[in-house]
């Protein structure tokens, strides 16, 4: 397994969660790692990604609420989610890849459910 996601769960609106994605050395060396999500009946969308140099990119719906970071010593990318809303409910996936295709590799999803 090259990408493993952890940390999903059930939380009330306004609460916080932290997702972790642990990668193999090969995957962690990729140019980009990020988080995507897919809600029932909707297309998978980018939540946030981060490059090896630390440049970050966020989806419009999560700006100001979510923070992506990476820990090189642990081969791990984190997604800190705060002020969660019911519309954040989805399966969250971590992904990695070169700049040409930043989501070449996928981890298993982790469910995040936000209750109102």
One Martini backbone bead per residue (centre of mass of N, CA, C, O) as a GRO file, in nm:
protein
  116
    1UNK     BB    1   0.095   0.037   0.025
    2UNK     BB    2   0.126   0.391  -0.059
    3UNK     BB    3  -0.160   0.493   0.059
    4UNK     BB    4  -0.281   0.622   0.381
    5UNK     BB    5  -0.584   0.689   0.539
    6UNK     BB    6  -0.680   0.903   0.821
    7UNK     BB    7  -0.949   1.040   1.052
    8UNK     BB    8  -1.221   0.987   1.025
    9UNK     BB    9  -1.575   1.091   1.093
   10UNK     BB   10  -1.786   1.214   1.346
   11UNK     BB   11  -1.926   1.551   1.336
   12UNK     BB   12  -2.008   1.852   1.428
   13UNK     BB   13  -2.096   2.140   1.359
   14UNK     BB   14  -1.793   2.332   1.399
   15UNK     BB   15  -1.589   2.129   1.395
   16UNK     BB   16  -1.303   1.897   1.412
   17UNK     BB   17  -1.043   1.759   1.191
   18UNK     BB   18  -0.783   1.506   1.121
   19UNK     BB   19  -0.600   1.418   0.846
   20UNK     BB   20  -0.411   1.133   0.725
   21UNK     BB   21  -0.120   1.069   0.502
   22UNK     BB   22   0.057   0.783   0.425
   23UNK     BB   23   0.372   0.736   0.261
   24UNK     BB   24   0.583   0.638   0.058
   25UNK     BB   25   0.877   0.729  -0.057
   26UNK     BB   26   0.796   0.748  -0.352
   27UNK     BB   27   0.536   0.916  -0.317
   28UNK     BB   28   0.658   1.152  -0.143
   29UNK     BB   29   0.843   1.248  -0.396
   30UNK     BB   30   0.635   1.385  -0.517
   31UNK     BB   31   0.525   1.691  -0.615
   32UNK     BB   32   0.224   1.598  -0.526
   33UNK     BB   33  -0.015   1.644  -0.259
   34UNK     BB   34  -0.358   1.538  -0.171
   35UNK     BB   35  -0.708   1.631  -0.142
   36UNK     BB   36  -1.014   1.462  -0.184
   37UNK     BB   37  -1.373   1.462  -0.269
   38UNK     BB   38  -1.688   1.259  -0.226
   39UNK     BB   39  -2.012   1.292  -0.279
   40UNK     BB   40  -2.313   1.200  -0.315
   41UNK     BB   41  -2.369   1.256  -0.657
   42UNK     BB   42  -2.072   1.356  -0.693
   43UNK     BB   43  -1.790   1.488  -0.779
   44UNK     BB   44  -1.472   1.488  -0.764
   45UNK     BB   45  -1.272   1.702  -0.548
   46UNK     BB   46  -1.072   1.947  -0.464
   47UNK     BB   47  -0.930   2.057  -0.162
   48UNK     BB   48  -0.603   1.998  -0.142
   49UNK     BB   49  -0.259   2.104  -0.205
   50UNK     BB   50   0.100   2.001  -0.206
   51UNK     BB   51   0.422   2.067  -0.238
   52UNK     BB   52   0.751   2.013  -0.182
   53UNK     BB   53   0.781   2.342  -0.130
   54UNK     BB   54   0.477   2.430   0.001
   55UNK     BB   55   0.264   2.472  -0.194
   56UNK     BB   56  -0.073   2.592  -0.191
   57UNK     BB   57  -0.409   2.452  -0.251
   58UNK     BB   58  -0.759   2.556  -0.269
   59UNK     BB   59  -1.070   2.521  -0.236
   60UNK     BB   60  -1.318   2.746  -0.212
   61UNK     BB   61  -1.494   2.595   0.021
   62UNK     BB   62  -1.216   2.582   0.231
   63UNK     BB   63  -1.124   2.849   0.267
   64UNK     BB   64  -1.017   2.920   0.601
   65UNK     BB   65  -1.063   2.606   0.725
   66UNK     BB   66  -0.832   2.464   0.577
   67UNK     BB   67  -0.520   2.266   0.629
   68UNK     BB   68  -0.220   2.197   0.466
   69UNK     BB   69   0.038   1.946   0.534
   70UNK     BB   70   0.390   1.847   0.586
   71UNK     BB   71   0.590   1.551   0.693
   72UNK     BB   72   0.894   1.437   0.615
   73UNK     BB   73   0.966   1.239   0.855
   74UNK     BB   74   0.660   1.084   0.802
   75UNK     BB   75   0.527   1.080   0.523
   76UNK     BB   76   0.305   1.322   0.577
   77UNK     BB   77  -0.030   1.431   0.524
   78UNK     BB   78  -0.237   1.701   0.620
   79UNK     BB   79  -0.587   1.772   0.733
   80UNK     BB   80  -0.716   2.058   0.860
   81UNK     BB   81  -1.045   2.077   1.004
   82UNK     BB   82  -1.269   2.351   1.027
   83UNK     BB   83  -1.575   2.451   1.049
   84UNK     BB   84  -1.775   2.236   0.995
   85UNK     BB   85  -1.998   2.112   0.742
   86UNK     BB   86  -2.235   1.926   0.600
   87UNK     BB   87  -2.101   1.976   0.305
   88UNK     BB   88  -1.833   1.804   0.396
   89UNK     BB   89  -1.960   1.552   0.335
   90UNK     BB   90  -1.740   1.271   0.271
   91UNK     BB   91  -1.505   1.119   0.081
   92UNK     BB   92  -1.164   1.100   0.154
   93UNK     BB   93  -0.874   1.157  -0.052
   94UNK     BB   94  -0.557   1.062  -0.131
   95UNK     BB   95  -0.291   1.210  -0.337
   96UNK     BB   96  -0.043   1.157  -0.607
   97UNK     BB   97   0.212   1.338  -0.811
   98UNK     BB   98   0.300   1.483  -1.071
   99UNK     BB   99   0.252   1.780  -1.228
  100UNK     BB  100   0.095   1.651  -1.471
  101UNK     BB  101  -0.039   1.431  -1.242
  102UNK     BB  102  -0.135   1.471  -0.915
  103UNK     BB  103  -0.348   1.197  -0.939
  104UNK     BB  104  -0.204   0.904  -0.985
  105UNK     BB  105  -0.238   0.840  -0.678
  106UNK     BB  106  -0.431   0.634  -0.449
  107UNK     BB  107  -0.616   0.615  -0.177
  108UNK     BB  108  -0.810   0.541   0.052
  109UNK     BB  109  -1.091   0.618   0.197
  110UNK     BB  110  -1.247   0.865   0.422
  111UNK     BB  111  -1.499   0.927   0.638
  112UNK     BB  112  -1.698   1.229   0.648
  113UNK     BB  113  -1.926   1.344   0.908
  114UNK     BB  114  -2.166   1.612   0.924
  115UNK     BB  115  -2.363   1.736   1.168
  116UNK     BB  116  -2.646   1.958   1.244
   0.00000   0.00000   0.00000
